């Protein structure tokens, strides 16, 4: 039985199975197939002293982390006040209005639009590193109407007011900002990677921490580049801080490791004992690296060195298991049947 199984894996069935597994991995790695290579765009921002218009995809951003960030982390308290008007209720992504983040997967705070809804992602000790699960205010937006928003975070609670009226109150941990990243920058109208644009107007953007107010309509606070690169995905490592509580990262780590064990096993069986490890690991490493590089050109995908390393580690385990099975079933090299294609030394 075991001999027949090994022989079957060494034939066309094994090659087809390995090819099918690698194809499935490629499809999973590029889903949802939003082809969007990095591109240089004119910045569609019209900035005045008391008004910022995002008439086309654009961004205004800080070069470095804001000066108020350490005080907010230390006190676990801040306030954001925005006065804004959306140009369209069809915006999604969510489309970033105000963000303190690094990329679409890592943030301290984001205030955004998803259709008619206002979406708030706040990293706390109870959330993921991306601020999920989000807080949602249904039907916040309507075209042509100005909205006043006041978000306040303090130890133990978050409150949000909409046009002066309480709209949301939720319980937070006693030290909610403990895991905030001190190096994240501020941006208005887009994500730092340039691929979550928002269209609308902002006439007030104030952040208050420890009694000190920062006005982000002041041109000295943020820069407006004449052009920006949209869709530039930055390779990432799974961040060590908070990894074990980040369900998404933990799940991704397990999947990236486990899914390549059967691939390495099948590829290892194709070569029997001799050269199985090197063959399987080389094929898996090249395939995985190709997918990670290709993700640079697909929106909603983030290339990751960690994913590549976990794929290769899974392939090593699978190929090692295949080699051990061949040795155990076939015995010494002198007794191995000729149909396995394994010659005696």
N, C-alpha and C positions, 0 to 999 in steps of 0.2 A: 504493500500500500504506500509506504513512504517513498520507496524507490520510484513508483509510478508518478507520485506527486512531484518529486524532484525532476524527473524526466520531462513532465508536462511543463514545468516552469522553464526548463531550458529550451523548449521549442518555441514555435510562433506564438503560442498562447501567452508565454511569459513576456515576450516583447510587446504584444498588443496590450496586455494588462498594464505594464509599466508605462507605455505611451498614453494609455487612457488616464492613469493616475496623474501623470505630469500635466496633461491637458486640463484635467479638472482643477488642478492647483493653479494653473495660469488663469483660467476663467474666474476662479474665486478671488485671485489676487488683484484682478482688474475690474471686477464688478463694482459699481453699476455701469461701467463702460462709458463714462463721460470724458471723451477725448478733449483735452484742453491743454495744449502745450503752453509753457511760459511765453508770454508775449509782452512787448513794450507798448504801453498805452499813454496817450495824452491824459493828463490829470484833469478830470471833469469837475473841478471845484472852483467856485467863485467865492473868494473870501474877502469880507469886509470887516470893519472893526466890530460891528454888532450883529453880523449876519453871515452865515456860511450856507451857500447853496451847492448841493450835490446834483447838478443837472445831468451828469453822465457819470459812469463809474470813475471814482477817484478816491483820494485819501489825504488826510492831514494827520501827522504823527509826530511823536517825540523821538529824538535820537537815542535818548537814555531813559532809564526808569525815572518816574516822577519823584521829586524830593519828598512828597508827602507819604510815600509808600511805607518807609520804615515806621513812621509814627502811627499810621493806620494799623500795621501789623502788631505794634507794641500795645496800642490801646484797644484794639479790636473794635474800632468805631470809625465811621466815616459817613458822609452825606453827599449824594449826587443830586443836583437839580438841573433838569433839562427843560427847555421849551422848544418844541419841534413840530414839524408838519411833514407828513409823508406825501410823496408825489403819486404813489400807486399802492393799491392794496394787494397786488399780485407778487410782491417781493418775498423772497424766501431764502433759506440758507442755514440758519436765519440770517437776514441781512443786518450787518453790524452798524449800529448807530454810535455807540460808545463802548470801547473795549480796553481792558488792561490784560494783555495776553501775549502769547508768543506765536501761535499758529492756530488752525482750526481745532486742534486736539488738546491744547494746554492753555489755561487762562486762570486769572484771579477773578475777574468780573467782566461780564458782557451784557449790555442792554441792546436788544435787537428786535427785528420785526419778522414775523412769519405770517404772511397773509394779513388778516385783520388783527392778529393777536400780538401783544407785547410779550417778549420772552426775556427772562432774566436768568443768566447762568452765574452762580456765585460759588466759588470754591470754598468749602468749609471742611471741618474734620469729619462731617457726615456725608460729604459728596464725593464724586470722582474728581480726578485732576482736571477734568473738563467742565466742572461745575454742574454735572448732572446728578439727579434729575432736575430739570429746569423748573422755574416758576413761570406761570403763564397767566396773563391778564387777557381774557377773551374780549374781542371786539374793541380794542383800544384805539385802533386807527380807522380813520375815514378820510378820504381824499379832501383836500382844501381846508380842513379844520386844524387849528393849532391845538396842541396838547401841552399842558404843564405837568411834569412828572417830578416827584420828589422821592428819592429812595434813601432810607436811613438804615444803617446796620450798626448794631451795638451788642454788647455781650448778652446773649440769650434771646435776641429777637431781631426780626427784620420787619420794617413797616414801609408801605408804599402808598403815596397819595396821588390821585389823578384829578387834575383841575381843582385842587384844594380839598378834595373829598377823600376820606380813607378808602382805599381799594383793596389792600392786602395787608395781613398781619400774620406772621408765621414764627414759630419757635426755632431758635438757632442754638448751637452749643454755647457753653459759657465763654469759650475762647474761640470764636468762629473763624478767625483769620490766621490761626496758628500755622497753617500749611501754605500760606500765600508765598509766592515767589517774589523775592526782592528785585529781580532783574527784568521783570516784564515792563514793556513800554505801553504808552497810551496812544490810541488812534481813534479818530472820528470818521465815520462814513465807510469803513471797510475793515477787514481783518488785516493783520500785518503782512500776510502773504498775498494780499491784493485780490482774493477770489471770493469775497463775500460782500459785494458793494451794496450800498443803500442809496436810494434817491430821495431827496427831500431837503428841508431847510432846518437849520438850527439857529435860534436866536439867543439861547442861553445854554451854557455848559459849565457849571460850577461844581467843584469838588471842595468840600470843607472837612478838614481834619485838625483836631486839637485847636479849634478856633481860628485856624488859618485857612483862607479861601483862595483857591486857584481858579482863575478865569481862563478857560480853554478857547475862548474867542479872542483872547489877546494874542496877536501874531507872534509875540515873543515866546509863547509857551510851546507852540507846535510849528513844525515846518510844513510847507506845501511844495513838494517837488513838482517840477514841470512835467515829468513823466514818472511812471512807476511800472514795475514788473508785476503783472497779474498772473496768479497761478503758480508762483515759484514755490514748490514744495521743498522743505528742508528735511534732509535725512535726520532721523531721531533715534535715540536710545530710550528704552523704557526708563523713565526717571526713577531713581532709587527711593526718593522721598514719597512715602504714601503708596508704594507700589502694591503692597499686600492688601490695601483696602480699596484699590481701584479695580473694581470688578471687570471692566473692559480690558485693561492691560493684563490682568491675571488670566482672563479667558483667552486672550490673544496669544499669550505665552504658551499656554497648554496646547492650544490648537496648532500653533506653528511647530511645536516639538512633536506632538503625537501624530500629526498627519503625514509626516515624512518617515515614520517608522515603517509602515507597510511599503512605501515607495523604496526605501533602502533595502528592505527584505527581498522584494521582487527583483530588484536590480542585482542584489547579491546572489540570488539563486541562479540568475542567468550565467554567472561566471563560476558557479560551484565554490570551491575553496580558494583556488589560486587567483589572486588579484581581485577578489570580490569586494573587499573593503575599499581599495583605491578606486576601482571602477564606479561603485555605487556613490561614493562620496563626491567624486569628481563630477558625475552627471548631475547629482542633486545640487551641488554648489553652483554649477554653471546655470542650471535652470532657475534656481532661486534668485541668484544675482541678476539674471535677465529680467525677472519679474519686478524686483525692487527698482532697477534702473528705469524700466518702462513706466513705473508708477509716477515718475516725475512728470509725465505727460497726461495724466488722468486726474481730473478733479475728484475730490472726495477720497483720494488715496494718499497715504503718507509713506514714503520710503523709510525703511527702518533697518539699521545695522543689526538690531536685536533679532528681528524676524529672520534675517539671513543666517545668523549664528545658530538660532534654534532649529531651523530647517536642517542645517548641516549636522547638528548634534543628533537629531532624530534619524537622519540617514545612517549615521555611524552605528547607532543602536540596532536599526533594522538589518544592516548588512552584517553586523557581528552575529545577530541571531541566525541569519541564513547560513553563515559559515559554520556556526556551531551545529546546526541541524545536519548539514552535509557530513561533517566529521562524525557525528554520533550515529547517523544512519548507515553510512557507507563504511565505517571503520577505517582501517589503515589504507594508505594509498595503494598498496599492492593488491588489496581485495576489492577495490572499487570497481563496479561494472563499467565496461567500456562505453556503454551508451551515455554515461554522465559526461564524457568528454574530459575527464580528469586523468591525466597521464601520471604514471609513476615517475618519481624523480630519478 
